[in-house]
Amino acid sequence: MTAILDIIVPVFGMVAVGWAIGRTSLLTREGLRGLTNVTFYAFFPALLFRSMSRVQIEGLSFDILIVFFGAGLLLYVLLMPLARAMGMRFGEQAIFALAGTFSNGVGIGIPFISYAFGEKGLVPLLMIISVNSLILLTLASFLMEMDGQGGVSGGRFLRQLGGATLKMLKHPVIPPIFIGLLWGEITHLVPGLGTPVVIDRVLQGLAAAAPPCGLIMAGASLAHVGLKEHWQTAAITMVFKLAVLPLLVWLSGRYLFTLDPLWLTVATLNAALPAGANVYLVAQLYRTGVGLATNAVVLSTGASIVTLSIALLLLGVHPG
């Protein structure tokens, strides 16, 4: 119960504040777009860089990536034929599978894990985030490109895959993680070298703004998106996202790879997060499955208040 009060209430309390602000004229769609850009291009990069610059590569366990994305890709592959059996077109199948596997690891995940475990919990989370978009969004974008061009053949395959990968590498969240990790290795190898104090204080101030702004942004986005059609289908993806995926991650991390307990807990909680807003953005970009994606994000965010509370209790998490 302490974990629920100390973690769930602050996290979703700020989401609720964002939602309430988004329902007023204080934060219009244009204003939300500006807040989103500042948050993703200034606040979160500072947080990601500072966190990863303190990590040594030899201290990382890459098994967490195999566990998380092995489970995620398996579920993605299983959801595609399920969507087809439900009568969806190929592009809609890709959105359906993405909604059931892609977590809101940045906007909600970073604050959530920070409140639960502090900076030590961010290391495994950021490892997952660093390749989450690269793998799942690239896969979904590639499938959407295939759908839009009537299939794939020869050189077109490489162009489509390369274009989708390049889009993901330009995502503002990915570069600061790798740059921070590289800077951490350089400062470890060169005695006396480090981030200047003045610059680090600037980064620290920006980083401190990332979690609350991310949560307010998530809540305001929900207020502007609203519910659309296909909520029944979205409810199905919600079950896979909030229950099936975290169970698969926990089972594989517990029995196949025996991850460190903290890393296993972080991976499981990340899997249990609601569908990320990028699902909605991909659907909007390709004008396919927009209603499904919208409702998947809204419904899973609301339901995750309950499911994350249950997950915290089952995993025995106590705020650090």
C-alpha positions as CSV (number, residue, x, y, z in Angstrom):
1,M,0.0,0.0,0.0
2,T,2.9,2.3,0.7
3,A,4.2,1.8,-2.8
4,I,0.8,2.8,-4.2
5,L,0.6,6.0,-2.1
6,D,4.3,7.0,-2.7
7,I,4.5,6.1,-6.4
8,I,1.1,5.7,-8.1
9,V,-0.6,8.7,-6.6
10,P,2.2,11.2,-7.4
11,V,2.7,9.9,-11.0
12,F,-1.0,9.7,-12.0
13,G,-1.8,12.7,-9.9
14,M,0.4,14.8,-12.2
15,V,-1.1,13.1,-15.2
16,A,-4.5,14.2,-13.9
17,V,-3.2,17.7,-13.5
18,G,-2.1,17.7,-17.1
19,W,-5.4,16.3,-18.2
20,A,-7.3,19.1,-16.3
21,I,-5.0,21.8,-17.8
22,G,-5.5,20.3,-21.2
23,R,-9.3,20.6,-20.8
24,T,-8.9,24.4,-20.4
25,S,-7.7,27.2,-22.7
26,L,-4.4,27.3,-20.7
27,L,-2.8,24.7,-22.9
28,T,-4.1,24.6,-26.5
29,R,-3.1,22.1,-29.1
30,E,-0.4,24.5,-30.3
31,G,0.8,25.0,-26.7
32,L,0.9,21.3,-26.1
33,R,3.0,20.8,-29.2
34,G,5.4,23.4,-27.9
35,L,5.6,21.8,-24.4
36,T,6.1,18.4,-26.0
37,N,9.0,19.7,-28.1
38,V,10.7,21.4,-25.1
39,T,10.3,18.3,-23.0
40,F,11.6,15.9,-25.6
41,Y,14.4,18.1,-27.0
42,A,15.6,19.7,-23.8
43,F,14.4,18.2,-20.5
44,F,14.6,14.5,-21.2
45,P,17.9,14.6,-23.2
46,A,19.5,16.3,-20.2
47,L,18.2,13.6,-17.8
48,L,19.2,10.8,-20.1
49,F,22.7,12.1,-20.7
50,R,23.4,12.7,-17.0
51,S,22.1,9.3,-16.0
52,M,24.0,7.3,-18.6
53,S,27.2,9.3,-18.3
54,R,27.6,7.8,-14.8
55,V,27.3,4.2,-16.1
56,Q,30.1,2.0,-17.1
57,I,29.5,-0.4,-20.0
58,E,31.0,-3.4,-18.2
59,G,28.4,-2.9,-15.5
60,L,25.5,-3.3,-17.9
61,S,23.6,-6.6,-18.4
62,F,22.5,-6.9,-22.0
63,D,20.3,-9.9,-21.1
64,I,17.6,-7.5,-20.2
65,L,17.3,-6.5,-23.9
66,I,17.0,-10.1,-25.0
67,V,14.3,-10.7,-22.3
68,F,12.3,-7.6,-23.0
69,F,12.4,-7.5,-26.8
70,G,12.2,-11.3,-27.1
71,A,8.9,-11.2,-25.3
72,G,7.8,-8.0,-27.1
73,L,8.6,-9.3,-30.6
74,L,7.0,-12.7,-29.9
75,L,3.8,-11.0,-28.8
76,Y,3.9,-8.6,-31.8
77,V,4.2,-11.6,-34.2
78,L,1.2,-13.3,-32.4
79,L,-1.0,-10.2,-32.4
80,M,-0.6,-9.7,-36.2
81,P,-2.6,-12.9,-37.2
82,L,-5.1,-12.2,-34.4
83,A,-5.8,-8.8,-35.9
84,R,-6.1,-10.4,-39.3
85,A,-8.7,-12.9,-37.9
86,M,-10.6,-9.9,-36.6
87,G,-10.9,-8.6,-40.2
88,M,-8.2,-5.8,-40.1
89,R,-6.2,-4.7,-43.0
90,F,-2.4,-5.2,-43.0
91,G,-1.6,-1.6,-41.8
92,E,-4.2,-1.9,-39.1
93,Q,-2.7,-5.2,-38.0
94,A,0.6,-3.4,-37.5
95,I,-1.0,-0.7,-35.4
96,F,-2.9,-3.3,-33.3
97,A,0.3,-5.2,-32.6
98,L,2.2,-2.0,-31.8
99,A,-0.5,-0.9,-29.3
100,G,-0.1,-4.2,-27.5
101,T,3.6,-4.1,-27.2
102,F,4.9,-0.4,-27.2
103,S,5.3,1.1,-23.7
104,N,5.2,4.7,-22.7
105,G,8.7,4.4,-21.2
106,V,9.7,8.1,-21.5
107,G,6.7,10.2,-20.5
108,I,5.4,7.9,-17.8
109,G,8.1,5.3,-17.4
110,I,11.0,7.6,-16.4
111,P,9.1,9.4,-13.6
112,F,7.5,6.2,-12.5
113,I,10.8,4.3,-12.2
114,S,12.5,7.4,-10.7
115,Y,10.0,7.6,-7.9
116,A,10.2,3.9,-7.2
117,F,13.9,3.2,-7.4
118,G,15.8,6.5,-7.9
119,E,18.7,6.7,-10.4
120,K,19.7,3.1,-10.0
121,G,16.4,2.1,-11.6
122,L,16.9,4.4,-14.6
123,V,19.9,2.4,-15.9
124,P,18.0,-0.8,-16.9
125,L,15.1,1.4,-18.0
126,L,17.2,3.6,-20.3
127,M,18.8,0.5,-21.8
128,I,15.3,-0.7,-22.8
129,I,14.2,2.8,-24.0
130,S,17.4,3.2,-26.1
131,V,16.3,0.4,-28.4
132,N,12.6,0.4,-27.8
133,S,11.8,2.9,-30.6
134,L,14.6,1.5,-32.8
135,I,13.1,-2.0,-32.8
136,L,9.3,-1.7,-32.4
137,L,8.7,1.7,-34.1
138,T,11.0,0.7,-36.9
139,L,9.2,-2.6,-37.4
140,A,5.8,-0.9,-37.3
141,S,6.9,1.9,-39.7
142,F,8.4,-0.7,-42.1
143,L,5.2,-2.7,-42.1
144,M,3.2,0.5,-42.7
145,E,5.5,1.4,-45.6
146,M,4.9,-2.0,-47.1
147,D,1.1,-1.6,-46.7
148,G,1.2,1.8,-48.4
149,Q,3.3,0.6,-51.3
150,G,1.5,-2.7,-51.9
151,G,4.2,-5.0,-50.6
152,V,7.9,-5.2,-50.8
153,S,10.5,-6.5,-53.3
154,G,14.2,-6.3,-54.1
155,G,15.8,-2.9,-53.5
156,R,12.6,-1.4,-52.1
157,F,13.0,-3.6,-49.0
158,L,16.3,-2.1,-48.1
159,R,15.1,1.5,-48.9
160,Q,12.0,1.0,-46.7
161,L,13.9,-0.6,-43.8
162,G,16.7,2.0,-44.0
163,G,14.2,4.9,-44.1
164,A,12.3,3.6,-41.1
165,T,15.5,3.0,-39.2
166,L,16.8,6.5,-40.0
167,K,13.6,8.0,-38.7
168,M,14.0,6.2,-35.4
169,L,17.7,7.2,-35.0
170,K,16.6,10.8,-35.3
171,H,14.3,10.4,-32.3
172,P,15.4,12.9,-29.6
173,V,15.5,10.3,-26.9
174,I,18.0,7.9,-28.5
175,P,21.2,10.0,-29.2
176,P,21.6,11.4,-25.6
177,I,21.6,7.9,-24.2
178,F,24.5,6.7,-26.3
179,I,26.3,10.1,-26.1
180,G,26.0,10.0,-22.3
181,L,27.3,6.4,-22.2
182,L,30.2,7.3,-24.5
183,W,31.1,10.4,-22.4
184,G,31.0,8.2,-19.3
185,E,33.5,5.8,-20.9
186,I,35.8,8.7,-21.9
187,T,35.8,10.3,-18.5
188,H,36.5,6.9,-17.0
189,L,39.6,6.4,-19.2
190,V,41.0,10.0,-18.9
191,P,41.8,10.9,-15.3
192,G,40.6,14.4,-14.3
193,L,38.2,14.7,-17.2
194,G,34.6,15.3,-16.4
195,T,31.5,17.5,-17.1
196,P,32.3,21.1,-16.0
197,V,30.4,21.9,-12.8
198,V,28.6,24.9,-14.4
199,I,27.4,22.8,-17.4
200,D,26.3,20.0,-15.1
201,R,24.2,22.3,-13.0
202,V,22.4,23.5,-16.1
203,L,21.8,19.8,-17.1
204,Q,20.7,19.1,-13.6
205,G,18.1,21.8,-13.7
206,L,16.8,20.7,-17.0
207,A,16.8,17.1,-15.9
208,A,14.7,17.9,-12.8
209,A,12.0,19.4,-15.0
210,A,11.7,16.2,-17.2
211,P,9.6,13.9,-15.0
212,P,6.8,16.4,-14.0
213,C,6.7,18.0,-17.5
214,G,6.5,14.5,-19.1
215,L,3.6,13.5,-16.9
216,I,1.7,16.8,-17.4
217,M,2.3,16.4,-21.2
218,A,0.9,12.9,-21.1
219,G,-2.2,14.0,-19.3
220,A,-2.8,17.0,-21.5
221,S,-2.3,14.8,-24.6
222,L,-5.1,12.5,-23.4
223,A,-7.4,15.5,-22.9
224,H,-6.8,16.6,-26.5
225,V,-6.9,13.2,-28.0
226,G,-10.2,12.0,-26.4
227,L,-11.9,8.7,-27.1
228,K,-12.8,7.6,-30.7
229,E,-14.3,4.6,-32.4
230,H,-13.0,1.0,-32.1
231,W,-12.8,1.1,-28.3
232,Q,-13.7,-2.6,-28.1
233,T,-10.6,-3.5,-30.3
234,A,-8.5,-1.1,-28.2
235,A,-9.6,-2.9,-25.1
236,I,-8.2,-6.2,-26.4
237,T,-4.8,-4.6,-27.1
238,M,-5.0,-3.1,-23.6
239,V,-5.2,-6.6,-22.0
240,F,-2.2,-7.8,-24.0
241,K,-0.2,-4.6,-23.1
242,L,-1.0,-4.4,-19.4
243,A,-1.2,-8.1,-18.5
244,V,0.3,-10.5,-21.2
245,L,3.5,-8.6,-22.0
246,P,4.6,-8.0,-18.4
247,L,3.9,-11.7,-17.6
248,L,6.0,-12.8,-20.6
249,V,8.8,-10.5,-19.6
250,W,8.8,-11.7,-16.0
251,L,8.7,-15.4,-16.8
252,S,11.6,-15.1,-19.3
253,G,13.6,-12.9,-17.0
254,R,13.0,-15.1,-14.0
255,Y,13.4,-18.5,-15.4
256,L,15.3,-18.3,-18.7
257,F,17.9,-15.6,-18.0
258,T,17.7,-15.1,-14.2
259,L,18.1,-11.3,-14.4
260,D,19.2,-9.3,-11.4
261,P,16.1,-8.8,-9.2
262,L,16.1,-5.0,-9.7
263,W,16.6,-5.2,-13.4
264,L,13.8,-7.9,-13.7
265,T,11.5,-5.7,-11.7
266,V,12.2,-2.6,-13.8
267,A,11.8,-4.6,-17.1
268,T,8.5,-6.1,-15.9
269,L,7.1,-2.7,-14.7
270,N,8.2,-1.1,-18.0
271,A,6.3,-3.9,-19.9
272,A,3.3,-3.1,-17.7
273,L,3.2,0.6,-18.6
274,P,0.4,1.9,-20.9
275,A,0.7,2.2,-24.6
276,G,3.0,5.1,-25.6
277,A,1.8,8.1,-27.5
278,N,4.0,7.1,-30.4
279,V,1.5,4.5,-31.3
280,Y,-1.0,7.3,-32.0
281,L,1.6,9.3,-33.8
282,V,2.5,6.4,-36.2
283,A,-1.2,5.9,-36.9
284,Q,-1.6,9.6,-37.6
285,L,1.5,9.6,-39.9
286,Y,0.2,6.8,-42.0
287,R,-3.5,7.6,-41.6
288,T,-4.3,4.1,-40.6
289,G,-5.9,2.7,-37.4
290,V,-6.1,6.2,-35.8
291,G,-9.2,5.4,-33.8
292,L,-7.7,2.2,-32.6
293,A,-4.4,3.8,-31.6
294,T,-6.2,6.7,-29.9
295,N,-8.3,4.5,-27.7
296,A,-5.5,2.1,-27.0
297,V,-3.4,4.9,-25.5
298,V,-6.4,6.4,-23.5
299,L,-7.8,3.2,-22.2
300,S,-4.5,1.6,-21.3
301,T,-3.3,4.8,-19.5
302,G,-6.5,4.8,-17.4
303,A,-6.4,1.1,-16.6
304,S,-2.7,1.1,-15.8
305,I,-3.5,2.9,-12.5
306,V,-4.9,-0.3,-11.3
307,T,-2.6,-2.8,-13.1
308,L,0.6,-1.0,-12.1
309,S,-0.6,-0.9,-8.5
310,I,-1.2,-4.6,-8.6
311,A,2.2,-5.1,-10.2
312,L,3.9,-3.1,-7.5
313,L,2.3,-5.2,-4.8
314,L,3.0,-8.6,-6.5
315,L,6.7,-7.6,-7.1
316,G,7.1,-6.4,-3.6
317,V,8.3,-2.9,-4.5
318,H,9.1,-0.5,-1.7
319,P,9.9,3.1,-2.6
320,G,13.6,3.9,-2.4
